[in-house]
Amino acid sequence: MRAAVCTLLSFVLAGVALTPALAQDNMVYAPMAKAKFGNLPVIPKCGTIAVANGDPSKGAAVILAKTASGCVIPWHWHSAGEQLMFVAGSAKVDMKDGAPVRMHTGDYIKLPSKNVHRFTCVAACTFYLATDAAFDIHYVDKDGKEISMDDALKAKAKAPMKKAPAKDDMKEMKM
């Protein structure tokens, strides 16, 4: 719940700076070169976002995200379904109840709502994230119990460092 409140508050406070004034029933053009990226308090500082369309605190939206190489967004889930469309870089998406997927430039993945997953940027990532409802994030521990972002990041810091898996060891997303 705390994460949801922080998310809403951050979008309200940063909304003017991050959200272009776009009407829902008009054509939307959001050039990447003019995107104004900012930190979102509920994700690690190695990730930044710019809202391309909609208001993520109120409903469906499209967010342009960038994460630095090595950035990990620990185990979490969202109330909304999400779709990731990779513009550049590579990442690993681990699913609690599925095989890990390696994402590359041009790849797409759809994650249903309440799907527990973890995101690891392997090489500087730029991607669009489309949500079908308001954006929130709920971090969980190894047992699936909801925890704070601080606790999620502490757990990540305590975990032993693992060598990145070889490309051949990863399941590639095929459409």
Secondary structure, DSSP 8 states (H G I E B T S, - for coil): -HHHHHHHHHHHHHHHHHS----TTS-----GGG---B--TTS-TTEEEEEEEE-TTTS-EEEEEEE-TT-EEEEEE-SS-EEEEEEEEEEEEEETTS--EEEETT-EEEE-TT--EEEEEEEEEEEEEEESS----EEE-TTS-EE-HHHHHHHHHHS-------GGGSEE---
